[in-house]
Amino acid sequence: MKLPLFLATLLLLTTSCKKEKTELERLPAATQEGKNSAGFLLDGKAWLPVSSYLSSRSSIDAYSVRTTRDGRIVRIGFERFPERGQEGESLSLYIPHITKPSYFPLIKTADPLARSRPAYASFSVLKSGSRQPTDFFTGPNAVGSVTITRFDTVAHVVSGTFELTVREENGLETHQLTDGRFDLTLE
């Protein structure tokens, strides 16, 4: 009689102990197949894109802005604006001169309005009740990097990883974006 009770207890203990995922385990795998997945740790917490109430388009995208003699200029974006009136964020990676998988340091001052721009990242935070987002950028005082691990213009796939520090455009607040990864269909 004790053996069935022991086995039932053992079965109950092994099935009820479910380990919580770590923040890093909540991120999608770093793949290179055009799965349209992305994520990163924002100040140590998992950040995943969420479809937006603002538009019907995907919450992640990658498109070739234009082709120059030095390669393609690619913009990669993720957003998380789940519901009207709630906080939301977006991340944009601007990478010029891609011809093949490469490493891109994000160390120069970003100027989104300039005709010739260096590689940079921008992170925007829209707080509840606010009309304008707070913008954060990479640059000399907030560096980062993007590594393009696959750039395939035939299969239309761009994949990579990134690590960033972004700093408030007109302030001192910073955020750490670590363990970033994306695997997207290139439009």
N, C-alpha and C positions, 0 to 999 in steps of 0.2 A: 504494500500500500504506500510506503514511503517513496519508492522509486517513481511512480506516476506523479505524485505530488511534487517531487523534486524536478522532474522533467517539465511539468507544467509551469512551475515557477521560473525555471531557466528559460523556457520559451517566452514567457511574458516579459522577463527582463531584457532579453536580446532584441525583441521586437519593439519595445516601448522606448528604448534609449536611442533617440534620433539626434545625431550631432547637428548642431546649427552650422550653417556655412559661414566661413570667414568672409570679410568684405571682399578680399581678393577672389575667393571662389565664386562670388556672385557675378563677376565679370564674364563676358563670353570668352571662349578660347581665342587665342591669337592665330587665326587661320588665314589662308591665302587663296580662297576659292570664290570670292565675290558673293559671300553670304549675306551682305548688307547687315552686318553686326558691328557694334562699337561699344566702348565703355572705358572708364578710367576711375581711379580713386581721386576724389576731390577732398583734400585735407583728410585723407585716410578713410573716407566713406565711399562705398560703391556708388557710381553715377552712371546711370543708363539712360539713353534717349527714350522719350515718351512722345507718342503722337500728339500733335498740337491741335488745340481748338482753333488756332489762328488760321490754319490752312488745311487743305485736303492732301497736301503732299506728304511724303515720308519725313520722319523725324531725323533721318540721316541721309546725306547725299554727298556725292563727289562729282564734280564736273570740270571739264577742261575749259578754262576761261578763253584761252586762245593758244595758238601755236606760234612760236617765234623761231628765229634761226638757232637759238640756244636751247630749244626744247619746248615742252608744254608748260603752261601755267595752270596749276590745278588748285581749286578751292574745295576743301573738305569741311563739311559742317554737321553738327549734331545739335539737337535742341530738346528741351524738356519744358514744355508749357502745358501741363495737363488740363487745367480748367480755367475758365475766365475768372479773373479776380485773385488767382493764386500766384504765388511766386513762381518764377521760371528762370531758366538759364539757357544759354547757347554758347557753343564753342565753334570757332572757325579757324582752320589752318590754311594759310595761304603759302603755297610752295611754287616758286618759279623755277624754270629751267630743268624740268624733269625729263630725262631721256632714258633712264634705267634705274633699278633699285639703287638707292644712295642714302647717305647721311646728310641731313640739313640742320646746321646749327641755327638757332633762333636768338641772335645776339645783337641785332641792329634795331634801331628805333623804327617802329612801325609807323607808316604813313599811308593809311588806306586810300587817301585821295590822290596820291602821287601816281604818275604814269609808270614809272619804274620803281618797283617796290622790292625790298628784301623779303626773304622768308620770315613769316611772323605768325603768332597766334593771338587771337582775341577771345576773351571770355566775357560775356555780358550777363548781368544779374538784374532781373526785374523783380522788385519787391512788391508785395501786396499794396494796392492803393497808389502806387507810383505810376506816373505816365512815362517817365524816361528811365532806361536801364542805366546801371553803373557799369562802365566799361573798364576792362583790365587787359593789359597787353604784355607780351614778351618784349624784351629789349635789353639794353646794356645793364640795367639794374634788376632785371628779372629774366634770366636766360632759360632756354629750353632747347630741345632738339626733337626732330622727327626723323625716323628711319623708315624709308620706303623699302619694304621687303619684296614687294611684287608690283611691277608697273607694266601691264600688258595691254597695249592698245588694240590688239586683235581680239582678245577675249573680253576686253573692257573691264579689267579688274585693277584696282589699286588697293594695296594692303600695306599696313605698317604699324609701327609702335611709336610712342612719344612719352616724354617726360618734360614738364613745364613748371616754371614759376611765372605767375602773371601778377602784375602790379596795377593798382588802380590808376587810371589815366591822370587824374588830378589829385592824387592823394598817396597815402603810404600803405594802405591795406594790400595784402598779398594773399594768394592762394596757391597751394601745391596741387598739381595735376600729375599723378604718377601712375605707373603701370598701364598707360593708355594703349589702346589697340583699336584698329579698324580694319575691316575687310569689306570693301564696297564695290558695287558696279559703277564703273566710270561712264558718265553720260557725255 
